[in-house]
Each structure stands twice: as structure tokens, then as C-alpha cells.
């Protein structure tokens, strides 16, 4: 007699996160469970491979606007009532808040992953003030709360959002070092030095500092190119996002080369001499994990979720946060490092990824937690 599979629901902000960061995890879950993904869908990944393995339900965008939030919660509730999952997984800040509101009421055991806190504890904005208040009660009944770094884990315990027995540390989303393996460059010694930034165009990801550094270096090193992969983003406050006008000005001034969003960033990483992530704070930067796995030297800020990946002068360079001039200095330093030494940096980075951030380890942690819940262990 065939045993019926347990049901797992996943709540994520956007299908981009499912197809990029969480692809391997979702595939692994689908091999064991009946999986449904509740997310915002815009058909960017229409007919993607995950559609053959899991069901997608479009619940729209999770935002902090009260009226929109009520509608979003209502869609979540209807979907979860129909699915009747045995376990629910939530990823990122808003699905963690809204998802747990609904799963608490429906008594669905939940595993929430706090992928990063951003300015949660420092910002005085209305949205983050509300988020802090909501966190005080929405995670109380969450079975497990996963954190990619110990700084965020301890911060949530100090703030009394969770109890220590709920918390687990996982090494970020991990990296598939077989998929993100070194690839040959297609540039054929073109004489350029290419820096690459990959992220949504959000100010707290350091994009303004990256462009400032580009504008400084371009005057002295015209052979340097500063590439950006990532979409303009409307899911955050306008004060935190880059506008179309700003982006157009950067392109017009030839400070950057813009590639919008890409389904496969590996060829771009392979063609880059250095990958740069000047973020203000990360849970654990997936961009840095993937670039290091592909043996690229890195430049990033000396902050949580970045310095965990980059050891200064070992597999990359650390710069000051919110400081475009210091970033420019580190970029110049990287350009002056001989190619053989940069290659050594890259190899050290890949070795670190295999040793500390293997995605298989991350997936096993999720599978064990789900099995613990579905097997009825206290």
C-alpha cells in the first residue's frame, strides 16, 4: 500500500527567491513531500523546472501597507486552508511575520528562516517599528526559527522574540559548489578589469557606494568596467530603492554596464575579475557564496553576513560600510594584485565554501527539522 506523502507549504516573497536561492532545497523537499509554494508570481520563470515538481500559488506581494497586508493575509489563509499542510516554511521578514500570523491561527507547525534583519533593530521608520512590535508575538509558537548567522540569532533572543530552544543556526542557504564551479572566462585577454555587483537595486545592498566607487575609479582607470546584475525593486520603501532616473544616469555617464536580472549569473561571474558586495548587513550573502564557489576574489563590507564569508587578504578584501571612497580604495588594491595572487585568493574562497557552506548540509538540517515535526517528536 502506497504511503501518502506529508504536505509542505513554502511562503516566500517572490518566485525569484525560489528559483535562485532556494531551488535546490525545494527540489530536495519535493522528492520527499508534496510541496506547494505560496509566493508572488510574475511569469519570469514560466515553465521552469520546479513547476514539474511543485505547485505554485500566486498570493501576491507581501507589503506593510495595512490594507494590502490584510488582503495578502486573506489569500494566504485561503490557500493554506485548502492545502492543509503538515508543515509550513517561511523565508524572509514579511513572510515570517504574515505567515506566522496565519499558521498560528490554523495551528500549522512552522519553520521560519530569518534570512537577514537589515536595519530592523536600528531603523526608526514606521515600517520597521511595526515589524519589531509584530515580531514580539508572531514567533512565539513557531516550532523552529533558523538563522544564517549567530549575530542575528542572539539579537532575536535578546529582544525576546524567541526562546533559545527555538533557534537553530544554519550556514546561510549554502552553496551548490558543483553547480557553482569555476568556469573559463570568455573574454580572451581583452585588457579590461571587470567588477561585478549582483543584487536587487536597494540602497542597503550598497549599490550607491558601488556606483560612487565606479565614478571615482573611471577617471583614473578607464579600462575598468563596473557591471550590475539585478532588477529595480518596488517592494521596499521608495527612500531605500534606486529609481529608473538614477539608473539611467549611471548608464548614460558610462559608470556602469547594466544587465537587469538574469536567470543564470554564472557566465557573468566567470567573466568578472572580482565580485563586489558592499551591503550594509546580510543574513549570509548568497552572491558572495556563489562567487567564492566559482573561485572569484571578493570585496565586501566588514559586517555580519559578509565577513563570515570573506577573510581579509585571504579570499578577498574587506571595506568599510557606507563608504564609497574606501570601497574605491579596495577596488584599486584588488586591481594591483597580480593575476596569480588573485587566482590563489579565488581557490582559497572555493575551498572555504566546500568546507563550511555545502548546500547539502543546509538541506539536511531542513529535512531533519521537518521529519522531527511530522514524526510527532516534542
C-alpha positions in Angstrom: 0.0 0.0 0.0 1.4 3.4 -1.0 2.0 5.8 1.9 0.6 9.2 1.4 3.3 12.0 1.4 3.3 14.7 4.0 2.5 18.1 2.7 4.8 21.1 3.0 3.9 24.7 2.2 6.6 27.3 1.5 5.9 31.0 1.8 8.4 33.3 0.0 8.3 36.9 -1.2 8.8 36.2 -4.9 9.4 33.3 -7.2 12.8 34.7 -7.9 13.9 33.6 -4.4 12.5 30.1 -5.0 14.2 29.7 -8.4 17.6 31.2 -7.4 18.4 30.9 -3.7 16.1 28.1 -2.7 16.0 26.0 -5.9 18.0 23.0 -4.6 16.1 23.0 -1.2 12.7 22.9 -2.9 13.9 20.1 -5.3 15.0 18.1 -2.3 11.8 18.7 -0.4 9.7 17.7 -3.5 11.4 14.3 -3.6 10.0 13.5 -0.1 6.9 15.6 0.3 4.0 17.1 -1.6 5.2 20.7 -1.9 3.2 23.9 -2.6 4.9 27.3 -2.9 2.9 30.5 -2.0 4.6 33.5 -3.5 4.3 36.4 -5.9 4.5 35.2 -9.5 5.2 37.4 -12.5 6.0 34.6 -15.0 9.7 35.4 -15.0 10.3 31.7 -14.6 7.3 30.4 -16.6 7.8 26.7 -17.4 10.8 26.4 -15.1 11.9 23.0 -13.9 10.3 23.4 -10.5 6.8 23.7 -12.0 7.1 20.0 -12.8 7.9 19.1 -9.2 5.8 21.5 -7.0 2.6 23.5 -7.2 2.8 27.3 -7.3 0.1 29.5 -5.9 0.2 33.3 -6.6 -0.6 35.1 -3.3 0.7 38.4 -4.5 3.2 40.8 -2.8 3.7 40.9 1.0 3.9 44.6 1.9 3.5 46.5 5.1 0.6 48.7 3.8 -2.2 47.8 6.2 -5.0 47.3 3.6 -2.7 45.4 1.2 -1.4 43.3 4.1 -5.0 42.3 5.1 -5.7 41.2 1.6 -2.4 39.3 1.4 -3.1 37.5 4.7 -6.5 36.6 3.5 -5.1 35.0 0.3 -2.5 33.1 2.5 -5.2 31.8 4.8 -7.4 30.6 2.0 -4.5 28.8 0.3 -3.3 27.2 3.5 -6.8 26.1 4.4 -7.1 24.4 1.0 -3.7 22.8 1.1 -3.8 21.7 4.8 0.0 21.3 5.1 1.6 19.3 7.8 4.5 21.8 8.0 4.9 25.4 6.7 8.3 27.0 5.9 8.6 30.8 5.7 11.5 32.8 4.3 12.4 36.5 4.7 11.0 39.1 7.1 7.5 39.7 5.8 6.5 36.0 5.1 7.9 35.3 8.6 5.5 37.9 10.1 2.4 37.3 7.9 3.0 33.6 7.5 3.2 33.0 11.3 0.1 35.2 11.9 -1.9 32.8 9.7 -0.2 29.5 10.6 -0.6 30.3 14.3 -4.3 30.6 13.8 -4.5 27.5 11.7 -2.2 25.6 14.1 0.2 24.6 11.4 3.7 23.8 12.7 6.1 26.3 11.2 9.8 26.7 10.5 10.8 30.3 9.8 14.1 31.3 8.3 15.2 34.9 9.2 17.4 35.4 6.1 18.6 38.8 7.3 17.5 41.6 9.6 18.6 44.6 7.6 18.0 47.8 9.6 15.4 46.0 11.8 16.9 47.0 15.1 18.3 50.4 14.2 15.7 52.0 11.9 13.1 54.4 13.4 10.9 54.2 10.3 7.2 53.3 10.8 7.5 50.0 8.9 10.4 48.7 10.9 8.9 49.9 14.2 5.8 47.9 13.3 7.9 44.9 12.3 9.6 45.0 15.8 6.3 45.1 17.5 4.9 42.2 15.4 8.0 40.0 16.0 7.3 40.2 19.7 4.3 37.9 19.3 4.2 36.2 15.9 7.2 33.9 16.5 6.1 32.7 20.0 4.5 29.5 18.7 6.9 28.9 15.7 8.5 25.5 16.1 11.9 26.4 14.8 13.5 29.7 13.8 16.6 29.3 11.6 19.3 32.0 11.3 22.2 32.2 8.9 24.5 33.8 11.4 24.9 33.9 15.2 24.6 37.7 15.4 21.0 37.7 14.3 20.2 34.6 16.4 21.4 36.2 19.6 19.8 39.5 18.7 16.3 37.8 18.4 16.9 36.1 21.7 18.0 39.3 23.5 14.9 41.1 22.1 12.8 38.2 23.5 11.2 37.5 20.1 12.1 33.8 20.5 13.4 31.4 23.1 16.8 29.8 22.7 15.3 26.3 22.3 13.5 27.5 19.1 16.7 28.8 17.5 18.9 27.0 15.1 21.9 28.3 13.1 22.3 27.1 9.5 25.2 28.2 7.2 23.0 30.5 5.2 21.3 29.0 2.2 24.6 27.2 1.5 26.0 26.8 -2.0 25.9 24.1 -4.6 29.6 24.0 -5.3 29.1 21.5 -8.1 26.8 23.9 -9.9 28.8 27.0 -9.0 32.1 25.6 -10.1 34.9 27.6 -11.8 34.2 28.3 -15.4 36.5 29.6 -18.1 36.2 33.3 -19.0 35.0 34.2 -22.5 36.9 37.5 -22.6 40.2 36.4 -24.3 42.6 38.9 -22.6 40.6 42.0 -23.5 42.7 44.2 -21.2 39.7 45.2 -19.1 39.3 44.8 -15.4 35.7 43.8 -14.6 34.0 44.3 -11.3 30.6 42.7 -10.8 27.7 43.6 -8.4 24.7 41.3 -8.2 21.7 42.3 -6.2 18.3 44.0 -6.3 18.9 47.7 -6.6 18.4 48.6 -3.0 20.5 51.2 -1.2 21.2 49.0 1.8 22.8 46.5 -0.5 25.5 49.1 -1.1 24.6 49.9 -4.7 25.1 53.7 -4.2 28.6 53.1 -2.8 29.4 50.8 -5.7 28.4 53.4 -8.2 30.3 56.1 -6.3 33.4 53.9 -6.4 32.9 53.3 -10.1 32.7 57.1 -10.8 36.0 57.6 -8.9 38.0 54.8 -10.5 36.7 55.5 -14.0 38.6 58.8 -14.0 41.9 57.1 -13.3 41.4 53.6 -14.8 39.2 53.8 -17.9 39.9 50.1 -18.6 37.9 49.2 -15.5 34.2 48.2 -16.0 31.6 48.0 -13.3 28.8 45.6 -14.1 25.5 45.3 -12.3 23.0 42.4 -12.4 19.7 43.0 -10.6 16.3 44.5 -11.1 14.9 47.8 -9.9 12.8 46.9 -6.9 9.4 48.2 -5.9 8.8 46.0 -2.8 10.6 48.3 -0.4 10.2 51.9 0.7 11.0 54.4 -2.1 13.7 56.0 0.1 15.5 52.7 0.1 15.3 51.9 -3.6 17.1 53.1 -6.8 14.9 55.0 -9.3 14.8 54.5 -13.0 16.1 58.0 -13.4 19.2 57.3 -11.2 19.9 54.1 -13.1 19.6 55.8 -16.5 22.0 58.5 -15.4 24.6 55.9 -14.3 24.3 54.1 -17.7 24.5 57.4 -19.6 27.6 58.5 -17.8 29.2 55.1 -18.5 29.8 54.4 -14.9 28.2 51.0 -15.1 27.2 48.3 -17.5 23.7 47.1 -16.7 22.3 43.6 -17.3 19.0 43.8 -15.4 18.0 40.4 -13.8 19.5 37.2 -15.2 18.3 33.6 -14.8 21.9 32.3 -14.8 24.6 34.5 -13.3 27.4 32.0 -13.7 28.8 33.2 -17.0 28.9 36.8 -15.7 30.8 35.7 -12.5 33.2 33.7 -14.7 33.9 36.8 -16.8 34.4 39.0 -13.7 37.8 39.7 -12.2 36.3 40.5 -8.9 32.8 40.3 -7.4 31.7 43.1 -5.1 29.0 43.2 -2.4 29.1 46.4 -0.3 26.0 45.5 1.7 25.2 47.2 5.0 24.3 43.9 6.6 23.4 40.4 5.3 22.0 37.2 6.8 24.5 35.3 4.7 25.2 36.8 1.3 24.3 34.2 -1.4 26.1 36.3 -4.0 29.3 36.0 -2.1 28.8 32.3 -1.5 28.3 31.6 -5.2 31.1 33.9 -6.4 33.5 32.4 -3.9 32.5 28.9 -5.0 33.4 29.9 -8.6 36.8 30.9 -7.3 36.4 34.6 -7.8 38.2 37.0 -5.4 35.7 39.2 -3.5 35.4 42.6 -2.0 32.7 43.1 0.7 31.9 45.1 3.8 33.2 44.2 7.3 29.6 43.4 8.5 27.6 40.5 9.6 26.8 38.0 6.8 29.7 39.3 4.7 32.8 38.9 6.8 31.6 35.4 7.7 32.4 34.6 4.0 35.4 36.8 3.2 38.6 36.6 5.2 40.6 39.8 4.6 43.6 39.3 2.3 42.8 35.5 2.2 40.0 35.1 -0.3 39.2 38.8 -0.8 39.2 42.3 0.8 37.0 43.9 3.4 36.0 47.5 3.2 34.2 50.0 5.4 30.4 50.0 5.3 28.6 53.0 3.7 31.9 54.4 2.4 32.3 54.6 -1.4 35.7 56.1 -1.2 37.1 53.3 1.0 35.5 50.8 -1.4 37.2 52.5 -4.3 40.5 52.2 -2.5 39.9 48.5 -2.0 39.0 48.1 -5.7 42.3 49.8 -6.7 44.1 47.5 -4.3 42.5 44.5 -6.0 43.4 45.8 -9.5 47.0 46.0 -8.4 47.2 42.4 -7.1 48.9 40.2 -9.7 46.8 37.7 -11.5 48.4 34.6 -9.9 47.8 36.0 -6.4 44.1 36.8 -7.3 43.8 33.2 -8.5 45.1 31.9 -5.2 42.5 34.1 -3.4 39.8 32.5 -5.6 41.0 29.0 -4.9 41.0 29.7 -1.1 37.5 31.0 -1.3 36.2 27.9 -3.1 37.9 25.6 -0.5 36.2 27.6 2.2 32.8 27.2 0.5 33.2 23.4 0.2 34.4 23.1 3.8 31.9 25.4 5.5 28.9 26.2 3.3 28.0 23.0 1.4 24.3 23.3 0.5 23.8 19.5 1.2 24.4 20.3 4.9 21.8 23.0 4.8 19.2 20.8 3.1 19.8 18.0 5.6 19.1 20.5 8.5 15.7 21.3 7.0 14.8 17.7 6.3 15.7 16.7 9.9 13.5 19.5 11.3 10.6 18.6 9.1 10.9 14.9 9.9 11.0 15.8 13.6 7.7 17.7 13.3 5.9 15.2 11.1 7.0 12.3 13.2 5.4 13.9 16.2 8.5 14.5 18.3 8.1 17.1 21.0 
